[in-house]
């Protein structure tokens, strides 16, 4: 199989144009970015506590597979998220975005 070459600058420009001209696309993109940022924050917080997924599973009562799914944003329930957060010594707070 041959390599597929992608010009990331060009692709980013296309995405920015799409988002600028389409409110639904902008909303979807913003939601995706927020989801990715949240997932990265979960992983960073776990690692800052020097915990493995297995450690979090042990203290939270979740399985390691459930912890992995939470960090991947898959099959997430509110209850499992709360257990995960408590397992890494965190809590959920909601703030208004202006």
SVG drawing of the C-alpha trace seen along z (x, -y; Angstrom):
<svg xmlns="http://www.w3.org/2000/svg" viewBox="-26 -36 30 41">
<polyline fill="none" stroke="black" stroke-width="0.4" points="0.0,0.0 1.2,-3.5 1.4,-6.3 -1.3,-8.9 0.2,-12.4 -1.9,-15.0 -1.2,-18.7 -2.2,-19.4 -2.1,-23.2 -4.5,-22.8 -6.8,-20.5 -6.9,-22.9 -7.8,-25.7 -10.7,-23.7 -11.9,-22.9 -11.7,-26.5 -13.7,-27.6 -16.3,-24.9 -16.7,-26.0 -16.8,-29.7 -19.6,-29.2 -21.7,-26.6 -23.2,-27.1 -24.0,-23.4 -20.5,-22.4 -19.0,-25.0 -21.2,-23.6 -20.2,-20.0 -16.5,-21.0 -16.7,-22.9 -18.4,-20.0 -15.7,-17.6 -12.9,-19.8 -14.5,-20.1 -14.8,-16.3 -11.2,-15.8 -10.0,-18.4 -12.0,-16.7 -10.6,-13.3 -7.1,-14.6 -7.7,-16.3 -9.0,-13.1 -5.8,-11.3 -3.5,-14.1 -5.2,-14.2 -4.9,-10.4 -1.2,-10.5 -0.5,-13.5 -1.7,-11.2 0.8,-8.6 -2.1,-6.2 -2.6,-3.5 -6.0,-2.6 -5.8,0.5 -5.2,-1.7 -8.3,-3.8 -10.3,-0.7 -9.3,0.7 -10.2,-2.4 -13.3,-3.4 -15.0,0.0 -14.9,-0.2 -13.2,2.4 -10.0,1.4 -12.0,1.7 -14.5,-0.8 -11.8,-3.2 -10.3,-2.8 -13.7,-3.5 -14.2,-6.6 -10.8,-7.9 -11.7,-7.2 -15.2,-8.8 -17.0,-5.6 -19.9,-4.1 -19.7,-6.8 -22.4,-6.9 -22.7,-9.7 -22.3,-7.3 -19.1,-5.8 -17.7,-9.2 -18.4,-10.2 -16.7,-7.0 -13.7,-7.6 -13.3,-11.2 -13.5,-10.2 -11.0,-7.5 -8.4,-10.1 -9.3,-12.5 -11.4,-14.9 -15.0,-16.1 -17.2,-17.4 -17.9,-21.2 -20.0,-23.1 -19.1,-26.6 -21.0,-29.0 -19.1,-30.0 -19.7,-33.6"/>
</svg>
